Amino acid sequence: MAYKTDIEIARAASKLPIQEIGAKLGIGTDDLLPYGHDKAKVSQRFIDSVQDRPNGKLILVTAINPTPAGEGKTTTTVGLGDGLNRIGKKAAVCIREASLGPNFGMKGGAAGGGMAQIVPMEEMNLHFTGDFHAITSAHNLCSAMLDNHIYWGNSLEIDIRRVVWRRVLDMNDRALRQINVSLGGVANGFPRETGFDITVASEVMAILCLAENLKDLQERLGSMIVAYRRDRSPVYCRDLKADGAMTVLLKDAMQPNLVQTLENNPAFVHGGPFANIAHGCNSVTATTTALKIADYVVTEAGFGADLGAEKFLNIKCRKAGLAPDCVVLVATVRAMKMNGGVAKADLGGENVDAVKSGCANLGRHIGNLKSFGVPVVVAINHFVTDTEAEIQAVKDYVKTQGSEAILSQHWEFGSKGSEELAKKVAEIAESGISNFAPLYPDDMPLFDKINVIAKRIYHADEVLADQKIRSQLKEWEDQGYGNLPICMAKTQYSFTTDPERRGAPTGHSVPVREVRLSAGAGFVVVICGEIMTMPGLPRVPSAESIMLNAEGQIEGLF
């Protein structure tokens, strides 16, 4: 059987006007700011008007550690949302926006796949409604105002050796990781060393995702630390008087984006990806609004459960007062085989022993999620090469872990293929058995929080951090930031900091290279191993094959 490509399926979609999608959730035309016919932003007026309503059920979709074989977390999120609507539930999907850089590197699209997609797919994976451009501009406005302040006399007495605010760009560009600025003489300012991060790693991105409204947004922006004085006292963004103008640039970006699935069900796409270097969750505004107007909200967290789900549960849920009713852990037979030692080229052949061997990674994620007090169901995202014996091996293994695995064929059949998964998720969510609690309390010392994540989630023996890092953490505690949660920056491919160590390794350490205080966002970023906050392009970037065809259509993006 010949299957259509994702982009062919998306182009053939029968989309409804976005006003009809909004009507399904009770959002009136006056509360939608259209961006064309098939996407719109939801007004703050509407968001404020529904805050007193009770919440629907919250479903978190996460996954095992990603492999080149593919897991399909977003595809499953969309498929499950469609499946819940199919069985009569009023459901909405909440996913994250796509970063431009990886789309031109090696990642491809971020709107799902097959018959479980969100449309318009091409626009979603490119400029969409301009949110990331607004975040980039707001962040770099702060950068420009900081250097401008230093140039015009530096009345805040900023120590230019202790400027911690970098610049951002939504593109993979390793050449910008570490640079010198203000070269060229007196007219250009005072030379100093700085660098670029990718936009999704910006604290402004994190603040947009965690802020409740525009007032909260500006307060958080103002609380960002941009530099230190010689006496080590912090200089805040509000000291530069940049927070007001930054809020203006982010006014529209703060409003959630409403689009639709291939089956014309509502989907909110808002907030940043990259749970390996950021907290990687859909925005609090989108999720909490959806919970007020839908009976079920299906949202995702980036990469594997050791990163995205851990941050969703320890950071987002803590900050927004959320608690998931059920967690869906996505796995594939192909990924199990790869974790079991099978090369990517050999994944097509049946290998039950490799599946069984690779299930250790899946089992660890199940145990980790259950430690938060949440019920877990495993979704086996079906590939046409999967055999009955391999599928059964995964089901049998998951049963030994006290959970249930359900085969879902949403990629091939849409909601018809995810109906069984949807019924099971609804059954668990409505049973009320979730007893969620974060992994550590607010008042635990910062280094102890890092230890908890490293030992209980990564199953490491120890955290390696030199005295400079430990002293910095203690200094932040003395300044009143000791109650903040931790945002780990680590490779997504392994429980360790070595991307080549698959499965469920033990006997490893977590080396901490750097710590960054995100005082406005409200967490401490802990950079581990060799992870970079500005990615580079691969040897052969996807951009080389992306172009317009004779009909003016985009080719090579998906």
C-alpha positions in Angstrom: 0.0 0.0 0.0 1.4 3.4 -1.0 1.0 6.1 1.7 0.8 9.8 1.1 3.4 12.0 2.7 2.5 14.2 5.6 2.5 17.4 3.5 0.3 15.7 0.8 -2.2 14.8 3.5 -2.1 18.3 5.0 -2.6 20.0 1.7 -5.7 17.8 1.0 -7.2 18.7 4.3 -10.8 20.0 4.4 -10.4 22.9 6.8 -13.3 24.8 8.4 -13.2 28.6 8.9 -11.5 29.3 12.2 -14.7 30.9 13.5 -16.4 27.5 13.3 -13.6 25.9 15.3 -13.9 28.6 17.9 -17.6 28.1 18.1 -17.0 24.5 19.2 -15.4 25.8 22.4 -17.8 28.7 22.8 -15.4 31.4 21.6 -17.3 34.0 19.7 -16.1 35.7 16.5 -15.5 39.0 18.3 -13.0 37.2 20.6 -10.9 35.8 17.7 -8.2 37.8 16.0 -7.9 36.0 12.6 -4.6 35.4 10.9 -6.0 34.4 7.5 -9.0 32.0 7.4 -7.6 29.0 9.3 -5.9 30.4 12.4 -6.6 33.1 15.0 -5.5 34.4 18.4 -7.9 34.2 21.3 -8.6 37.6 23.1 -7.5 38.3 26.6 -11.1 39.4 27.2 -12.4 35.9 26.5 -9.6 34.3 28.6 -10.5 36.5 31.6 -14.2 35.8 31.2 -13.9 32.0 31.7 -11.6 31.9 34.7 -14.3 31.1 37.2 -15.4 27.9 35.4 -14.3 24.5 36.6 -11.4 22.7 34.9 -11.8 19.8 32.6 -9.5 16.7 32.6 -5.8 17.3 31.9 -4.0 14.6 29.9 -0.2 14.8 29.5 1.5 13.0 26.6 5.1 12.3 26.9 7.5 9.7 25.5 10.6 7.5 26.0 14.0 8.9 25.1 13.9 9.9 21.4 15.7 7.7 18.9 16.3 8.1 15.1 13.5 5.4 14.7 10.9 8.0 15.8 8.4 7.9 18.6 5.6 10.2 17.4 4.7 12.1 20.5 3.0 15.0 18.8 1.3 12.7 16.4 -0.1 10.7 19.4 -1.2 13.9 21.1 -3.2 15.0 18.1 -4.5 11.4 17.5 -5.7 11.1 21.1 -7.4 14.5 21.0 -9.3 13.4 17.8 -10.0 10.0 19.5 -11.5 11.6 22.6 -13.8 13.8 20.3 -14.8 10.6 18.4 -16.0 8.9 21.6 -18.1 11.9 22.5 -15.8 13.9 24.7 -15.4 17.7 24.2 -11.6 17.7 23.8 -9.0 20.2 22.8 -5.3 19.7 22.0 -2.5 22.0 23.3 0.9 21.7 21.7 4.0 23.8 21.4 5.1 26.0 18.5 7.9 25.0 16.1 11.3 26.5 16.2 12.7 27.6 12.8 16.2 26.4 13.4 15.6 22.7 13.7 13.2 22.7 10.7 16.2 23.8 8.6 18.5 21.4 10.4 17.4 17.9 10.9 14.1 17.8 13.0 11.5 18.3 10.3 7.9 19.4 11.2 6.3 19.7 14.6 2.6 19.4 13.7 2.1 15.6 13.9 2.0 13.2 11.0 -0.1 11.0 8.8 -3.8 11.3 9.6 -3.1 12.9 13.0 -1.9 16.4 12.1 -2.6 20.0 12.9 -3.2 22.3 10.0 -2.1 24.6 8.5 1.0 22.5 8.7 3.4 24.6 6.5 2.7 27.8 8.3 2.8 26.2 11.7 6.3 25.0 11.0 7.5 28.4 9.6 6.5 31.9 10.7 3.0 30.9 12.0 1.6 34.1 13.7 5.0 35.6 14.5 5.2 34.8 18.2 8.8 33.7 18.0 9.8 36.7 16.0 8.2 38.9 18.7 10.1 37.0 21.5 13.3 37.4 19.6 12.7 41.1 19.1 11.7 41.7 22.8 14.8 39.8 24.0 17.2 41.7 21.8 15.6 45.0 22.6 16.7 44.3 26.2 20.2 43.4 24.9 20.4 46.7 22.9 19.2 48.8 25.8 21.7 47.2 28.2 24.7 48.0 25.9 23.2 51.5 25.2 23.0 52.1 29.0 26.6 51.2 29.4 27.6 53.4 26.4 25.8 56.5 27.8 27.6 56.6 31.2 26.5 53.4 32.9 24.7 55.1 35.8 23.7 51.6 37.1 27.4 50.9 37.6 27.1 47.6 35.6 30.3 45.6 35.7 30.7 44.7 32.0 32.6 41.6 33.0 29.4 40.4 34.7 26.8 41.0 32.0 24.8 37.7 31.9 22.2 38.7 29.4 22.9 37.2 26.0 21.3 37.7 22.6 19.0 35.2 20.8 18.2 34.1 17.2 15.6 31.5 16.1 18.1 29.7 13.9 20.8 27.0 14.4 24.1 29.0 14.2 27.1 27.6 16.1 29.3 30.5 15.0 27.3 32.9 17.3 27.7 30.8 20.5 30.5 33.0 21.8 31.4 36.3 20.3 32.8 39.8 21.0 30.7 42.9 20.6 31.1 46.7 20.5 34.4 46.4 18.5 35.5 49.3 16.3 36.4 52.1 18.6 34.8 54.7 20.9 31.7 55.2 18.8 30.6 51.6 19.2 30.8 51.3 23.0 32.8 49.1 25.3 34.0 45.8 23.9 32.9 42.7 25.8 32.4 39.0 25.4 28.8 37.7 24.9 27.0 35.2 22.7 23.7 34.0 21.2 21.3 31.3 22.4 18.4 30.0 20.2 15.2 31.9 20.8 13.4 29.0 22.5 16.2 29.0 25.2 15.4 32.7 26.0 14.1 33.5 29.4 11.6 35.7 27.6 10.2 32.6 26.0 9.9 30.9 29.3 8.2 33.9 30.8 5.7 34.0 27.9 4.9 30.3 28.6 4.5 30.8 32.3 2.8 34.2 32.7 -0.9 34.4 33.5 -1.6 37.7 31.8 0.0 40.9 30.5 0.5 42.3 34.0 2.2 39.2 35.2 4.2 39.2 32.0 5.6 42.6 32.6 6.4 41.9 36.2 8.3 38.8 35.3 10.2 40.6 32.5 11.1 43.3 34.9 12.5 40.7 37.4 15.0 39.3 34.9 18.6 39.7 36.0 20.7 41.1 33.1 24.0 41.9 34.9 25.8 42.4 38.2 27.7 45.3 39.7 31.2 45.1 41.1 29.7 44.4 44.6 27.8 41.5 43.0 24.4 43.1 43.5 22.0 42.3 40.6 20.8 44.7 37.9 17.3 43.9 36.7 15.6 44.5 33.4 13.3 47.0 35.1 16.3 49.0 36.1 17.0 49.5 32.3 13.3 50.5 31.9 13.0 47.9 29.2 10.1 45.9 30.6 7.4 48.2 29.3 8.5 48.2 25.7 9.2 44.5 25.8 5.6 43.9 26.9 4.3 46.0 24.1 6.3 43.8 21.6 4.8 40.7 23.2 1.2 41.9 23.6 -0.2 39.8 20.7 2.3 36.9 21.1 0.9 36.5 24.6 -2.5 35.4 23.2 -2.9 31.7 22.4 -3.2 30.6 18.8 -6.2 28.5 17.8 -6.0 26.1 14.8 -7.5 22.7 14.0 -6.7 19.1 13.4 -7.4 17.2 10.2 -10.7 16.2 11.7 -11.6 19.8 12.5 -11.2 19.6 16.2 -9.8 22.6 18.1 -6.1 22.8 18.9 -4.1 25.5 20.7 -0.6 26.0 19.5 1.3 28.3 21.8 4.7 28.4 23.5 8.2 27.0 23.0 9.7 23.6 22.4 13.2 22.3 23.4 12.7 20.5 26.7 16.4 19.6 26.6 17.5 23.3 27.1 14.3 25.0 28.2 11.2 23.8 30.1 9.6 22.8 26.8 5.9 23.1 27.6 2.8 24.6 26.0 2.0 28.0 27.5 0.1 28.2 30.8 -2.4 30.6 29.2 -3.3 28.2 26.5 -3.5 25.1 28.8 -5.5 26.8 31.5 -7.9 28.5 29.0 -8.5 25.2 27.3 -9.2 23.5 30.6 -12.0 26.0 31.2 -13.8 25.5 27.9 -13.1 21.8 27.1 -13.9 18.6 29.0 -10.6 17.1 28.1 -7.3 18.8 27.3 -4.5 16.8 25.7 -1.1 18.5 26.0 2.5 17.4 25.3 5.9 17.9 26.9 9.1 17.9 24.9 11.4 15.0 24.3 11.5 12.1 26.7 9.7 11.9 30.1 13.0 12.4 31.9 13.1 16.0 30.5 9.7 17.3 29.2 7.5 15.5 31.6 9.8 16.1 34.6 9.7 19.8 33.9 6.0 19.8 33.1 5.3 18.2 36.5 8.0 20.0 38.6 7.8 23.5 37.0 4.7 24.1 35.0 2.2 22.3 37.3 3.8 23.8 40.3 3.7 27.3 38.9 0.2 27.1 37.4 -1.5 24.9 40.1 -2.2 22.1 37.6 -2.4 18.3 38.1 -2.7 15.8 35.3 -5.4 13.2 35.5 -3.6 10.7 33.3 -0.2 10.5 31.6 0.2 8.8 28.2 3.7 7.5 27.6 4.4 7.0 23.9 6.7 4.2 22.6 7.2 2.4 19.4 8.3 -1.1 18.6 11.0 0.3 16.4 12.4 2.4 19.3 12.4 -0.6 21.6 14.5 -2.5 19.0 16.9 0.4 18.7 17.3 0.6 22.5 17.9 -3.2 22.3 20.9 -2.7 20.0 19.4 -3.0 16.5 20.8 -0.6 13.9 18.3 1.8 12.2 18.8 0.0 8.8 17.7 -3.3 10.3 14.6 -2.1 12.1 12.2 -3.6 9.5 12.9 -7.2 10.4 11.2 -8.9 13.3 13.3 -9.1 16.4 11.3 -9.9 19.6 14.4 -10.4 21.7 15.7 -6.9 20.9 12.2 -5.5 21.7 12.3 -7.2 25.1 15.9 -6.0 25.7 15.0 -2.4 24.8 11.9 -2.2 27.0 14.2 -1.3 30.0 14.1 2.3 28.8 10.3 2.2 28.7 10.1 0.6 32.2 12.2 3.3 33.8 10.0 6.1 32.4 6.9 4.3 33.7 8.5 4.1 37.2 9.6 7.7 37.1 6.2 9.0 36.1 4.4 6.9 38.8 6.7 8.4 41.4 4.8 11.7 40.9 1.6 9.9 41.9 0.1 9.9 38.4 -1.5 7.0 36.5 0.3 5.9 33.3 -0.9 4.3 30.2 1.5 3.3 27.4 0.5 4.2 23.8 2.3 2.0 21.3 2.4 4.2 18.2 1.9 1.7 15.4 4.3 1.4 12.4 3.3 -0.8 9.5 6.4 -2.9 10.0 5.5 -3.9 13.5 4.6 -7.6 14.0 2.1 -9.1 16.3 4.8 -10.8 18.3 6.7 -7.6 18.8 3.6 -5.7 19.8 2.6 -8.4 22.3 6.1 -8.3 23.8 5.7 -4.6 24.6 2.2 -5.2 26.1 3.5 -8.1 28.2 6.4 -6.1 29.5 4.3 -3.1 30.4 1.9 -5.3 32.3 4.8 -6.4 34.5 5.3 -2.7 35.3 1.7 -2.3 36.6 0.5 -0.4 33.6 -1.3 -1.2 30.3 -0.1 -0.7 26.8 -2.6 0.0 24.0 -1.8 -0.2 20.3 -2.8 3.1 18.6 -3.1 3.4 14.8 -3.9 7.1 14.6 -1.1 7.8 12.1 -2.8 5.5 9.6 -6.5 5.8 10.5 -6.9 9.1 12.5 -9.4 9.0 15.4 -10.7 5.5 14.3 -7.2 4.2 15.1 -7.0 5.9 18.5 -10.5 5.0 19.8 -9.3 2.3 22.1 -6.6 4.5 23.6 -9.1 7.4 24.1 -11.5 5.1 25.9 -8.8 3.9 28.3 -7.5 7.4 28.9 -11.1 8.6 29.7 -11.6 5.7 32.0 -8.5 6.5 34.0 -9.1 10.3 34.0 -12.6 9.9 35.2 -11.7 7.4 37.9 -10.0 10.2 39.9 -7.1 8.0 40.9 -4.4 10.6 40.2 -2.6 11.7 43.3 -0.1 14.1 41.8 2.7 15.7 43.8 5.9 17.4 42.6 9.2 15.4 43.2 10.6 18.0 45.7 9.4 20.8 48.0 9.9 24.5 47.3 12.1 24.9 50.4 14.6 22.2 49.6 18.1 23.7 48.9 18.9 24.2 45.2 21.7 21.6 45.0 19.6 19.1 46.8 16.9 19.6 44.1 19.4 18.9 41.4 20.4 15.8 43.3 16.8 14.6 43.5 16.3 14.9 39.8 19.7 13.3 38.9 19.2 10.3 41.3 15.4 9.7 41.1 14.8 10.5 37.4 18.2 9.9 35.7 19.2 7.1 38.3 22.6 8.6 38.5 25.0 7.9 41.4 26.1 11.5 41.9 26.1 15.1 40.7 29.5 16.5 39.8 29.7 20.3 40.5 32.8 22.3 41.4 32.9 24.7 44.3 32.2 27.7 42.0 28.8 26.3 41.0 27.9 25.3 44.6 28.8 28.7 45.9 26.7 30.4 43.1 23.7 28.3 44.1 24.2 29.2 47.8 24.5 32.9 46.9 21.2 32.7 45.0 19.6 31.1 48.0 20.9 34.0 50.2 19.4 36.4 47.8 15.9 34.8 48.2 15.8 32.5 45.2 16.2 29.2 47.0 12.6 28.3 46.6 12.8 28.1 42.8 12.5 24.8 40.9 15.2 23.4 38.7 15.3 23.3 34.9 17.8 20.8 33.7 19.6 21.3 30.4 20.8 17.9 29.2 20.9 15.6 26.1 17.5 14.2 25.2 18.8 11.0 23.9 19.8 9.3 27.2 19.2 9.3 30.9 22.9 10.2 31.2 24.7 13.2 29.8 26.2 10.9 27.1 23.8 10.8 24.1 25.2 7.4 23.0 24.1 5.5 26.2 20.7 4.2 25.4 18.4 1.9 27.4 18.3 2.4 31.2 21.9 2.9 32.3 23.1 3.0 35.9 26.5 3.8 37.5 26.8 7.2 35.9 27.4 10.7 37.1 25.8 14.0 36.1 28.4 16.7 35.5 27.1 20.3 35.9 28.9 22.7 33.6 27.0 25.9 34.4 24.0 27.3 36.2 21.9 30.3 35.2 19.3 32.1 37.2 16.1 32.8 35.4 14.6 35.1 38.1 11.7 36.3 35.9 10.7 32.9 34.7 11.1 31.5 38.2 13.6 28.7 37.9 17.3 27.9 37.9 18.8 26.4 34.6 21.4 23.7 35.2 23.5 23.0 32.2 24.9 19.5 32.2 27.5 17.7 30.0 28.0 19.0 26.5 24.5 20.3 25.8 24.4 23.6 23.9 21.9 26.4 24.2 22.6 27.4 20.6 22.5 24.3 18.4 24.5 23.9 15.2 23.4 22.6 11.8 24.3 19.0 10.8 26.8 18.2 8.0 23.9 18.1 5.5 21.2 20.4 6.8 17.6 20.0 5.7 17.7 23.5 4.3 19.7 22.2 1.3 16.6 20.5 0.0 13.9 23.0 1.0 12.6 25.1 -1.9 9.5 26.3 -3.8 8.3 24.1 -6.7 6.9 25.3 -10.0 3.5 25.7 -8.4 4.9 27.8 -5.7 4.5 25.1 -3.0 7.1 24.4 -0.4 9.1 21.2 -0.9 11.5 19.4 1.4 10.3 20.8 4.7 8.6 17.5 5.8 
